[in-house]
Amino acid sequence: MDRTECSDPIVEFGEGRLRIFWLRARQSLRIEGDVDYATLPILADALASATGDGDTLYADLGGLGFIDVGGLRALVAAASRLQGGRGLTLLSAPPYVRRLLVLTGWDRAPGLHPHGALQARRVEWRSPRTHRLPAVAPAPSEAFNQPAWPG
């Protein structure tokens, strides 16, 4: 979504620290700025009011500067509230947001529809070495039996 398609922000916090625009024709929210502990309630309220009508809700994250895990959780919660085949589609998510969604497993959350590059390839991590613990713990060495400070 192009920034020129947005009207005045429906929500603005802290002199532009967080701005949320609503574009009714496209059932879209554009989120610009930072989503953190202080601005999370504002995002949650905007998502709750936007999830009432339409088929799919779109959230354009292209203007996002920062979002913490609480903000991601708010997006996932909004997606889960949409019913009947509706969902929340994330557009223009920055790479760190895509990575966090994959790491938390929220990229597969019900109702959350990844778009484009957000559908990251999931890679199973395996340790390069197998660490095995001994069946019987070794006897403590003499160093452990000495006092810590000579006295």
Chimera marker file (.cmm) of the C-alpha trace (Angstrom):
<marker_set name="trace">
<marker id="1" x="0.000" y="0.000" z="0.000" r="1" g="1" b="0" radius="0.5"/>
<marker id="2" x="1.344" y="3.379" z="-0.940" r="1" g="1" b="0" radius="0.5"/>
<marker id="3" x="1.612" y="6.016" z="1.791" r="1" g="1" b="0" radius="0.5"/>
<marker id="4" x="-0.196" y="8.495" z="-0.492" r="1" g="1" b="0" radius="0.5"/>
<marker id="5" x="-3.362" y="6.340" z="-0.337" r="1" g="1" b="0" radius="0.5"/>
<marker id="6" x="-3.704" y="6.975" z="3.407" r="1" g="1" b="0" radius="0.5"/>
<marker id="7" x="-5.640" y="9.809" z="4.956" r="1" g="1" b="0" radius="0.5"/>
<marker id="8" x="-4.784" y="11.408" z="8.269" r="1" g="1" b="0" radius="0.5"/>
<marker id="9" x="-3.822" y="8.869" z="10.939" r="1" g="1" b="0" radius="0.5"/>
<marker id="10" x="-6.665" y="7.427" z="12.978" r="1" g="1" b="0" radius="0.5"/>
<marker id="11" x="-4.216" y="7.126" z="15.866" r="1" g="1" b="0" radius="0.5"/>
<marker id="12" x="-1.048" y="9.064" z="16.560" r="1" g="1" b="0" radius="0.5"/>
<marker id="13" x="1.033" y="8.655" z="19.690" r="1" g="1" b="0" radius="0.5"/>
<marker id="14" x="4.008" y="10.628" z="20.917" r="1" g="1" b="0" radius="0.5"/>
<marker id="15" x="4.492" y="13.101" z="18.067" r="1" g="1" b="0" radius="0.5"/>
<marker id="16" x="4.669" y="10.450" z="15.382" r="1" g="1" b="0" radius="0.5"/>
<marker id="17" x="6.218" y="7.683" z="17.457" r="1" g="1" b="0" radius="0.5"/>
<marker id="18" x="3.333" y="5.458" z="16.333" r="1" g="1" b="0" radius="0.5"/>
<marker id="19" x="0.866" y="6.308" z="13.613" r="1" g="1" b="0" radius="0.5"/>
<marker id="20" x="-1.887" y="4.024" z="12.380" r="1" g="1" b="0" radius="0.5"/>
<marker id="21" x="-3.801" y="4.783" z="9.204" r="1" g="1" b="0" radius="0.5"/>
<marker id="22" x="-7.062" y="3.142" z="8.108" r="1" g="1" b="0" radius="0.5"/>
<marker id="23" x="-7.973" y="2.696" z="4.459" r="1" g="1" b="0" radius="0.5"/>
<marker id="24" x="-11.551" y="1.442" z="4.415" r="1" g="1" b="0" radius="0.5"/>
<marker id="25" x="-11.658" y="0.742" z="0.666" r="1" g="1" b="0" radius="0.5"/>
<marker id="26" x="-8.915" y="-1.849" z="1.073" r="1" g="1" b="0" radius="0.5"/>
<marker id="27" x="-9.759" y="-3.014" z="4.616" r="1" g="1" b="0" radius="0.5"/>
<marker id="28" x="-6.192" y="-2.041" z="5.511" r="1" g="1" b="0" radius="0.5"/>
<marker id="29" x="-4.234" y="-0.673" z="8.403" r="1" g="1" b="0" radius="0.5"/>
<marker id="30" x="-0.878" y="0.942" z="7.806" r="1" g="1" b="0" radius="0.5"/>
<marker id="31" x="1.298" y="0.904" z="10.904" r="1" g="1" b="0" radius="0.5"/>
<marker id="32" x="4.201" y="3.352" z="11.042" r="1" g="1" b="0" radius="0.5"/>
<marker id="33" x="6.705" y="3.890" z="13.813" r="1" g="1" b="0" radius="0.5"/>
<marker id="34" x="7.445" y="1.843" z="16.916" r="1" g="1" b="0" radius="0.5"/>
<marker id="35" x="5.265" y="-0.694" z="18.701" r="1" g="1" b="0" radius="0.5"/>
<marker id="36" x="6.508" y="-1.358" z="22.217" r="1" g="1" b="0" radius="0.5"/>
<marker id="37" x="5.177" y="-1.527" z="25.768" r="1" g="1" b="0" radius="0.5"/>
<marker id="38" x="3.997" y="2.098" z="25.700" r="1" g="1" b="0" radius="0.5"/>
<marker id="39" x="2.252" y="1.943" z="22.322" r="1" g="1" b="0" radius="0.5"/>
<marker id="40" x="0.922" y="-1.638" z="22.479" r="1" g="1" b="0" radius="0.5"/>
<marker id="41" x="-2.539" y="-0.691" z="23.866" r="1" g="1" b="0" radius="0.5"/>
<marker id="42" x="-2.994" y="1.722" z="20.962" r="1" g="1" b="0" radius="0.5"/>
<marker id="43" x="-2.197" y="-0.979" z="18.394" r="1" g="1" b="0" radius="0.5"/>
<marker id="44" x="-4.453" y="-3.492" z="20.159" r="1" g="1" b="0" radius="0.5"/>
<marker id="45" x="-7.372" y="-1.022" z="20.171" r="1" g="1" b="0" radius="0.5"/>
<marker id="46" x="-6.862" y="-0.173" z="16.490" r="1" g="1" b="0" radius="0.5"/>
<marker id="47" x="-6.786" y="-3.859" z="15.551" r="1" g="1" b="0" radius="0.5"/>
<marker id="48" x="-9.897" y="-4.589" z="17.635" r="1" g="1" b="0" radius="0.5"/>
<marker id="49" x="-11.874" y="-1.806" z="15.989" r="1" g="1" b="0" radius="0.5"/>
<marker id="50" x="-10.703" y="-2.791" z="12.495" r="1" g="1" b="0" radius="0.5"/>
<marker id="51" x="-11.601" y="-6.477" z="12.693" r="1" g="1" b="0" radius="0.5"/>
<marker id="52" x="-15.350" y="-5.948" z="12.601" r="1" g="1" b="0" radius="0.5"/>
<marker id="53" x="-16.196" y="-5.880" z="8.876" r="1" g="1" b="0" radius="0.5"/>
<marker id="54" x="-15.025" y="-7.282" z="5.566" r="1" g="1" b="0" radius="0.5"/>
<marker id="55" x="-13.403" y="-10.465" z="4.377" r="1" g="1" b="0" radius="0.5"/>
<marker id="56" x="-9.717" y="-10.118" z="5.088" r="1" g="1" b="0" radius="0.5"/>
<marker id="57" x="-7.974" y="-7.441" z="7.051" r="1" g="1" b="0" radius="0.5"/>
<marker id="58" x="-4.604" y="-6.266" z="5.768" r="1" g="1" b="0" radius="0.5"/>
<marker id="59" x="-1.860" y="-4.801" z="7.950" r="1" g="1" b="0" radius="0.5"/>
<marker id="60" x="0.862" y="-2.983" z="6.046" r="1" g="1" b="0" radius="0.5"/>
<marker id="61" x="4.004" y="-3.099" z="8.183" r="1" g="1" b="0" radius="0.5"/>
<marker id="62" x="6.230" y="-1.314" z="5.660" r="1" g="1" b="0" radius="0.5"/>
<marker id="63" x="6.519" y="1.791" z="7.830" r="1" g="1" b="0" radius="0.5"/>
<marker id="64" x="7.291" y="-0.127" z="10.981" r="1" g="1" b="0" radius="0.5"/>
<marker id="65" x="10.476" y="0.928" z="12.745" r="1" g="1" b="0" radius="0.5"/>
<marker id="66" x="10.310" y="-1.510" z="15.657" r="1" g="1" b="0" radius="0.5"/>
<marker id="67" x="7.882" y="-4.041" z="17.083" r="1" g="1" b="0" radius="0.5"/>
<marker id="68" x="8.393" y="-6.123" z="20.200" r="1" g="1" b="0" radius="0.5"/>
<marker id="69" x="6.977" y="-9.558" z="20.936" r="1" g="1" b="0" radius="0.5"/>
<marker id="70" x="3.934" y="-7.993" z="22.605" r="1" g="1" b="0" radius="0.5"/>
<marker id="71" x="3.107" y="-6.214" z="19.354" r="1" g="1" b="0" radius="0.5"/>
<marker id="72" x="3.476" y="-9.433" z="17.393" r="1" g="1" b="0" radius="0.5"/>
<marker id="73" x="1.214" y="-11.146" z="19.914" r="1" g="1" b="0" radius="0.5"/>
<marker id="74" x="-1.409" y="-8.423" z="19.332" r="1" g="1" b="0" radius="0.5"/>
<marker id="75" x="-1.306" y="-9.138" z="15.582" r="1" g="1" b="0" radius="0.5"/>
<marker id="76" x="-1.691" y="-12.877" z="16.194" r="1" g="1" b="0" radius="0.5"/>
<marker id="77" x="-4.567" y="-12.283" z="18.637" r="1" g="1" b="0" radius="0.5"/>
<marker id="78" x="-6.354" y="-10.044" z="16.116" r="1" g="1" b="0" radius="0.5"/>
<marker id="79" x="-5.956" y="-12.742" z="13.458" r="1" g="1" b="0" radius="0.5"/>
<marker id="80" x="-7.410" y="-15.377" z="15.769" r="1" g="1" b="0" radius="0.5"/>
<marker id="81" x="-10.490" y="-13.222" z="16.436" r="1" g="1" b="0" radius="0.5"/>
<marker id="82" x="-11.379" y="-13.174" z="12.737" r="1" g="1" b="0" radius="0.5"/>
<marker id="83" x="-13.736" y="-16.031" z="11.932" r="1" g="1" b="0" radius="0.5"/>
<marker id="84" x="-15.370" y="-17.697" z="8.971" r="1" g="1" b="0" radius="0.5"/>
<marker id="85" x="-12.325" y="-17.977" z="6.735" r="1" g="1" b="0" radius="0.5"/>
<marker id="86" x="-11.328" y="-14.385" z="7.335" r="1" g="1" b="0" radius="0.5"/>
<marker id="87" x="-7.838" y="-13.521" z="8.408" r="1" g="1" b="0" radius="0.5"/>
<marker id="88" x="-5.148" y="-10.950" z="8.890" r="1" g="1" b="0" radius="0.5"/>
<marker id="89" x="-2.685" y="-10.646" z="6.027" r="1" g="1" b="0" radius="0.5"/>
<marker id="90" x="0.629" y="-8.969" z="6.816" r="1" g="1" b="0" radius="0.5"/>
<marker id="91" x="2.069" y="-6.894" z="3.992" r="1" g="1" b="0" radius="0.5"/>
<marker id="92" x="5.607" y="-5.488" z="3.622" r="1" g="1" b="0" radius="0.5"/>
<marker id="93" x="6.855" y="-7.022" z="6.866" r="1" g="1" b="0" radius="0.5"/>
<marker id="94" x="10.481" y="-6.068" z="7.594" r="1" g="1" b="0" radius="0.5"/>
<marker id="95" x="12.994" y="-8.955" z="7.691" r="1" g="1" b="0" radius="0.5"/>
<marker id="96" x="13.302" y="-8.936" z="11.493" r="1" g="1" b="0" radius="0.5"/>
<marker id="97" x="9.507" y="-9.275" z="11.822" r="1" g="1" b="0" radius="0.5"/>
<marker id="98" x="9.497" y="-12.214" z="9.432" r="1" g="1" b="0" radius="0.5"/>
<marker id="99" x="12.312" y="-13.809" z="11.411" r="1" g="1" b="0" radius="0.5"/>
<marker id="100" x="10.560" y="-13.323" z="14.761" r="1" g="1" b="0" radius="0.5"/>
<marker id="101" x="7.339" y="-14.811" z="13.414" r="1" g="1" b="0" radius="0.5"/>
<marker id="102" x="9.208" y="-17.900" z="12.227" r="1" g="1" b="0" radius="0.5"/>
<marker id="103" x="11.194" y="-18.246" z="15.473" r="1" g="1" b="0" radius="0.5"/>
<marker id="104" x="8.066" y="-18.017" z="17.620" r="1" g="1" b="0" radius="0.5"/>
<marker id="105" x="6.040" y="-20.275" z="15.328" r="1" g="1" b="0" radius="0.5"/>
<marker id="106" x="3.435" y="-17.538" z="14.923" r="1" g="1" b="0" radius="0.5"/>
<marker id="107" x="3.898" y="-17.594" z="11.148" r="1" g="1" b="0" radius="0.5"/>
<marker id="108" x="1.575" y="-20.637" z="11.314" r="1" g="1" b="0" radius="0.5"/>
<marker id="109" x="-0.979" y="-19.101" z="13.698" r="1" g="1" b="0" radius="0.5"/>
<marker id="110" x="-4.647" y="-19.622" z="12.753" r="1" g="1" b="0" radius="0.5"/>
<marker id="111" x="-6.044" y="-16.676" z="10.820" r="1" g="1" b="0" radius="0.5"/>
<marker id="112" x="-2.641" y="-15.099" z="10.191" r="1" g="1" b="0" radius="0.5"/>
<marker id="113" x="-1.890" y="-15.115" z="6.489" r="1" g="1" b="0" radius="0.5"/>
<marker id="114" x="1.714" y="-14.505" z="5.552" r="1" g="1" b="0" radius="0.5"/>
<marker id="115" x="2.181" y="-12.644" z="2.297" r="1" g="1" b="0" radius="0.5"/>
<marker id="116" x="5.105" y="-12.898" z="-0.074" r="1" g="1" b="0" radius="0.5"/>
<marker id="117" x="8.497" y="-13.110" z="1.576" r="1" g="1" b="0" radius="0.5"/>
<marker id="118" x="6.931" y="-13.727" z="4.991" r="1" g="1" b="0" radius="0.5"/>
<marker id="119" x="6.460" y="-17.339" z="3.950" r="1" g="1" b="0" radius="0.5"/>
<marker id="120" x="10.011" y="-18.056" z="5.007" r="1" g="1" b="0" radius="0.5"/>
<marker id="121" x="11.556" y="-21.459" z="4.567" r="1" g="1" b="0" radius="0.5"/>
<marker id="122" x="11.580" y="-23.234" z="7.883" r="1" g="1" b="0" radius="0.5"/>
<marker id="123" x="14.894" y="-24.858" z="8.632" r="1" g="1" b="0" radius="0.5"/>
<marker id="124" x="15.269" y="-27.490" z="11.301" r="1" g="1" b="0" radius="0.5"/>
<marker id="125" x="18.298" y="-26.761" z="13.430" r="1" g="1" b="0" radius="0.5"/>
<marker id="126" x="20.533" y="-29.613" z="14.411" r="1" g="1" b="0" radius="0.5"/>
<marker id="127" x="23.544" y="-29.508" z="16.628" r="1" g="1" b="0" radius="0.5"/>
<marker id="128" x="26.794" y="-30.201" z="14.776" r="1" g="1" b="0" radius="0.5"/>
<marker id="129" x="27.797" y="-32.545" z="17.614" r="1" g="1" b="0" radius="0.5"/>
<marker id="130" x="25.977" y="-34.975" z="19.778" r="1" g="1" b="0" radius="0.5"/>
<marker id="131" x="26.751" y="-34.386" z="23.430" r="1" g="1" b="0" radius="0.5"/>
<marker id="132" x="26.383" y="-37.395" z="25.674" r="1" g="1" b="0" radius="0.5"/>
<marker id="133" x="26.561" y="-37.346" z="29.403" r="1" g="1" b="0" radius="0.5"/>
<marker id="134" x="28.549" y="-40.112" z="31.073" r="1" g="1" b="0" radius="0.5"/>
<marker id="135" x="26.498" y="-42.875" z="32.654" r="1" g="1" b="0" radius="0.5"/>
<marker id="136" x="28.270" y="-42.358" z="35.983" r="1" g="1" b="0" radius="0.5"/>
<marker id="137" x="29.523" y="-38.978" z="37.088" r="1" g="1" b="0" radius="0.5"/>
<marker id="138" x="33.300" y="-38.888" z="37.437" r="1" g="1" b="0" radius="0.5"/>
<marker id="139" x="34.803" y="-38.602" z="40.910" r="1" g="1" b="0" radius="0.5"/>
<marker id="140" x="35.606" y="-35.039" z="41.870" r="1" g="1" b="0" radius="0.5"/>
<marker id="141" x="39.218" y="-34.085" z="41.374" r="1" g="1" b="0" radius="0.5"/>
<marker id="142" x="41.468" y="-33.104" z="44.247" r="1" g="1" b="0" radius="0.5"/>
<marker id="143" x="41.171" y="-29.438" z="43.241" r="1" g="1" b="0" radius="0.5"/>
<marker id="144" x="37.556" y="-29.438" z="44.368" r="1" g="1" b="0" radius="0.5"/>
<marker id="145" x="38.501" y="-30.776" z="47.792" r="1" g="1" b="0" radius="0.5"/>
<marker id="146" x="40.908" y="-27.922" z="48.561" r="1" g="1" b="0" radius="0.5"/>
<marker id="147" x="39.733" y="-24.760" z="50.349" r="1" g="1" b="0" radius="0.5"/>
<marker id="148" x="39.126" y="-21.830" z="48.063" r="1" g="1" b="0" radius="0.5"/>
<marker id="149" x="41.427" y="-19.515" z="50.035" r="1" g="1" b="0" radius="0.5"/>
<marker id="150" x="44.600" y="-20.611" z="51.740" r="1" g="1" b="0" radius="0.5"/>
<marker id="151" x="44.178" y="-20.025" z="55.301" r="1" g="1" b="0" radius="0.5"/>
<link id1="1" id2="2" r="1" g="1" b="0" radius="0.2"/>
<link id1="2" id2="3" r="1" g="1" b="0" radius="0.2"/>
<link id1="3" id2="4" r="1" g="1" b="0" radius="0.2"/>
<link id1="4" id2="5" r="1" g="1" b="0" radius="0.2"/>
<link id1="5" id2="6" r="1" g="1" b="0" radius="0.2"/>
<link id1="6" id2="7" r="1" g="1" b="0" radius="0.2"/>
<link id1="7" id2="8" r="1" g="1" b="0" radius="0.2"/>
<link id1="8" id2="9" r="1" g="1" b="0" radius="0.2"/>
<link id1="9" id2="10" r="1" g="1" b="0" radius="0.2"/>
<link id1="10" id2="11" r="1" g="1" b="0" radius="0.2"/>
<link id1="11" id2="12" r="1" g="1" b="0" radius="0.2"/>
<link id1="12" id2="13" r="1" g="1" b="0" radius="0.2"/>
<link id1="13" id2="14" r="1" g="1" b="0" radius="0.2"/>
<link id1="14" id2="15" r="1" g="1" b="0" radius="0.2"/>
<link id1="15" id2="16" r="1" g="1" b="0" radius="0.2"/>
<link id1="16" id2="17" r="1" g="1" b="0" radius="0.2"/>
<link id1="17" id2="18" r="1" g="1" b="0" radius="0.2"/>
<link id1="18" id2="19" r="1" g="1" b="0" radius="0.2"/>
<link id1="19" id2="20" r="1" g="1" b="0" radius="0.2"/>
<link id1="20" id2="21" r="1" g="1" b="0" radius="0.2"/>
<link id1="21" id2="22" r="1" g="1" b="0" radius="0.2"/>
<link id1="22" id2="23" r="1" g="1" b="0" radius="0.2"/>
<link id1="23" id2="24" r="1" g="1" b="0" radius="0.2"/>
<link id1="24" id2="25" r="1" g="1" b="0" radius="0.2"/>
<link id1="25" id2="26" r="1" g="1" b="0" radius="0.2"/>
<link id1="26" id2="27" r="1" g="1" b="0" radius="0.2"/>
<link id1="27" id2="28" r="1" g="1" b="0" radius="0.2"/>
<link id1="28" id2="29" r="1" g="1" b="0" radius="0.2"/>
<link id1="29" id2="30" r="1" g="1" b="0" radius="0.2"/>
<link id1="30" id2="31" r="1" g="1" b="0" radius="0.2"/>
<link id1="31" id2="32" r="1" g="1" b="0" radius="0.2"/>
<link id1="32" id2="33" r="1" g="1" b="0" radius="0.2"/>
<link id1="33" id2="34" r="1" g="1" b="0" radius="0.2"/>
<link id1="34" id2="35" r="1" g="1" b="0" radius="0.2"/>
<link id1="35" id2="36" r="1" g="1" b="0" radius="0.2"/>
<link id1="36" id2="37" r="1" g="1" b="0" radius="0.2"/>
<link id1="37" id2="38" r="1" g="1" b="0" radius="0.2"/>
<link id1="38" id2="39" r="1" g="1" b="0" radius="0.2"/>
<link id1="39" id2="40" r="1" g="1" b="0" radius="0.2"/>
<link id1="40" id2="41" r="1" g="1" b="0" radius="0.2"/>
<link id1="41" id2="42" r="1" g="1" b="0" radius="0.2"/>
<link id1="42" id2="43" r="1" g="1" b="0" radius="0.2"/>
<link id1="43" id2="44" r="1" g="1" b="0" radius="0.2"/>
<link id1="44" id2="45" r="1" g="1" b="0" radius="0.2"/>
<link id1="45" id2="46" r="1" g="1" b="0" radius="0.2"/>
<link id1="46" id2="47" r="1" g="1" b="0" radius="0.2"/>
<link id1="47" id2="48" r="1" g="1" b="0" radius="0.2"/>
<link id1="48" id2="49" r="1" g="1" b="0" radius="0.2"/>
<link id1="49" id2="50" r="1" g="1" b="0" radius="0.2"/>
<link id1="50" id2="51" r="1" g="1" b="0" radius="0.2"/>
<link id1="51" id2="52" r="1" g="1" b="0" radius="0.2"/>
<link id1="52" id2="53" r="1" g="1" b="0" radius="0.2"/>
<link id1="53" id2="54" r="1" g="1" b="0" radius="0.2"/>
<link id1="54" id2="55" r="1" g="1" b="0" radius="0.2"/>
<link id1="55" id2="56" r="1" g="1" b="0" radius="0.2"/>
<link id1="56" id2="57" r="1" g="1" b="0" radius="0.2"/>
<link id1="57" id2="58" r="1" g="1" b="0" radius="0.2"/>
<link id1="58" id2="59" r="1" g="1" b="0" radius="0.2"/>
<link id1="59" id2="60" r="1" g="1" b="0" radius="0.2"/>
<link id1="60" id2="61" r="1" g="1" b="0" radius="0.2"/>
<link id1="61" id2="62" r="1" g="1" b="0" radius="0.2"/>
<link id1="62" id2="63" r="1" g="1" b="0" radius="0.2"/>
<link id1="63" id2="64" r="1" g="1" b="0" radius="0.2"/>
<link id1="64" id2="65" r="1" g="1" b="0" radius="0.2"/>
<link id1="65" id2="66" r="1" g="1" b="0" radius="0.2"/>
<link id1="66" id2="67" r="1" g="1" b="0" radius="0.2"/>
<link id1="67" id2="68" r="1" g="1" b="0" radius="0.2"/>
<link id1="68" id2="69" r="1" g="1" b="0" radius="0.2"/>
<link id1="69" id2="70" r="1" g="1" b="0" radius="0.2"/>
<link id1="70" id2="71" r="1" g="1" b="0" radius="0.2"/>
<link id1="71" id2="72" r="1" g="1" b="0" radius="0.2"/>
<link id1="72" id2="73" r="1" g="1" b="0" radius="0.2"/>
<link id1="73" id2="74" r="1" g="1" b="0" radius="0.2"/>
<link id1="74" id2="75" r="1" g="1" b="0" radius="0.2"/>
<link id1="75" id2="76" r="1" g="1" b="0" radius="0.2"/>
<link id1="76" id2="77" r="1" g="1" b="0" radius="0.2"/>
<link id1="77" id2="78" r="1" g="1" b="0" radius="0.2"/>
<link id1="78" id2="79" r="1" g="1" b="0" radius="0.2"/>
<link id1="79" id2="80" r="1" g="1" b="0" radius="0.2"/>
<link id1="80" id2="81" r="1" g="1" b="0" radius="0.2"/>
<link id1="81" id2="82" r="1" g="1" b="0" radius="0.2"/>
<link id1="82" id2="83" r="1" g="1" b="0" radius="0.2"/>
<link id1="83" id2="84" r="1" g="1" b="0" radius="0.2"/>
<link id1="84" id2="85" r="1" g="1" b="0" radius="0.2"/>
<link id1="85" id2="86" r="1" g="1" b="0" radius="0.2"/>
<link id1="86" id2="87" r="1" g="1" b="0" radius="0.2"/>
<link id1="87" id2="88" r="1" g="1" b="0" radius="0.2"/>
<link id1="88" id2="89" r="1" g="1" b="0" radius="0.2"/>
<link id1="89" id2="90" r="1" g="1" b="0" radius="0.2"/>
<link id1="90" id2="91" r="1" g="1" b="0" radius="0.2"/>
<link id1="91" id2="92" r="1" g="1" b="0" radius="0.2"/>
<link id1="92" id2="93" r="1" g="1" b="0" radius="0.2"/>
<link id1="93" id2="94" r="1" g="1" b="0" radius="0.2"/>
<link id1="94" id2="95" r="1" g="1" b="0" radius="0.2"/>
<link id1="95" id2="96" r="1" g="1" b="0" radius="0.2"/>
<link id1="96" id2="97" r="1" g="1" b="0" radius="0.2"/>
<link id1="97" id2="98" r="1" g="1" b="0" radius="0.2"/>
<link id1="98" id2="99" r="1" g="1" b="0" radius="0.2"/>
<link id1="99" id2="100" r="1" g="1" b="0" radius="0.2"/>
<link id1="100" id2="101" r="1" g="1" b="0" radius="0.2"/>
<link id1="101" id2="102" r="1" g="1" b="0" radius="0.2"/>
<link id1="102" id2="103" r="1" g="1" b="0" radius="0.2"/>
<link id1="103" id2="104" r="1" g="1" b="0" radius="0.2"/>
<link id1="104" id2="105" r="1" g="1" b="0" radius="0.2"/>
<link id1="105" id2="106" r="1" g="1" b="0" radius="0.2"/>
<link id1="106" id2="107" r="1" g="1" b="0" radius="0.2"/>
<link id1="107" id2="108" r="1" g="1" b="0" radius="0.2"/>
<link id1="108" id2="109" r="1" g="1" b="0" radius="0.2"/>
<link id1="109" id2="110" r="1" g="1" b="0" radius="0.2"/>
<link id1="110" id2="111" r="1" g="1" b="0" radius="0.2"/>
<link id1="111" id2="112" r="1" g="1" b="0" radius="0.2"/>
<link id1="112" id2="113" r="1" g="1" b="0" radius="0.2"/>
<link id1="113" id2="114" r="1" g="1" b="0" radius="0.2"/>
<link id1="114" id2="115" r="1" g="1" b="0" radius="0.2"/>
<link id1="115" id2="116" r="1" g="1" b="0" radius="0.2"/>
<link id1="116" id2="117" r="1" g="1" b="0" radius="0.2"/>
<link id1="117" id2="118" r="1" g="1" b="0" radius="0.2"/>
<link id1="118" id2="119" r="1" g="1" b="0" radius="0.2"/>
<link id1="119" id2="120" r="1" g="1" b="0" radius="0.2"/>
<link id1="120" id2="121" r="1" g="1" b="0" radius="0.2"/>
<link id1="121" id2="122" r="1" g="1" b="0" radius="0.2"/>
<link id1="122" id2="123" r="1" g="1" b="0" radius="0.2"/>
<link id1="123" id2="124" r="1" g="1" b="0" radius="0.2"/>
<link id1="124" id2="125" r="1" g="1" b="0" radius="0.2"/>
<link id1="125" id2="126" r="1" g="1" b="0" radius="0.2"/>
<link id1="126" id2="127" r="1" g="1" b="0" radius="0.2"/>
<link id1="127" id2="128" r="1" g="1" b="0" radius="0.2"/>
<link id1="128" id2="129" r="1" g="1" b="0" radius="0.2"/>
<link id1="129" id2="130" r="1" g="1" b="0" radius="0.2"/>
<link id1="130" id2="131" r="1" g="1" b="0" radius="0.2"/>
<link id1="131" id2="132" r="1" g="1" b="0" radius="0.2"/>
<link id1="132" id2="133" r="1" g="1" b="0" radius="0.2"/>
<link id1="133" id2="134" r="1" g="1" b="0" radius="0.2"/>
<link id1="134" id2="135" r="1" g="1" b="0" radius="0.2"/>
<link id1="135" id2="136" r="1" g="1" b="0" radius="0.2"/>
<link id1="136" id2="137" r="1" g="1" b="0" radius="0.2"/>
<link id1="137" id2="138" r="1" g="1" b="0" radius="0.2"/>
<link id1="138" id2="139" r="1" g="1" b="0" radius="0.2"/>
<link id1="139" id2="140" r="1" g="1" b="0" radius="0.2"/>
<link id1="140" id2="141" r="1" g="1" b="0" radius="0.2"/>
<link id1="141" id2="142" r="1" g="1" b="0" radius="0.2"/>
<link id1="142" id2="143" r="1" g="1" b="0" radius="0.2"/>
<link id1="143" id2="144" r="1" g="1" b="0" radius="0.2"/>
<link id1="144" id2="145" r="1" g="1" b="0" radius="0.2"/>
<link id1="145" id2="146" r="1" g="1" b="0" radius="0.2"/>
<link id1="146" id2="147" r="1" g="1" b="0" radius="0.2"/>
<link id1="147" id2="148" r="1" g="1" b="0" radius="0.2"/>
<link id1="148" id2="149" r="1" g="1" b="0" radius="0.2"/>
<link id1="149" id2="150" r="1" g="1" b="0" radius="0.2"/>
<link id1="150" id2="151" r="1" g="1" b="0" radius="0.2"/>
</marker_set>
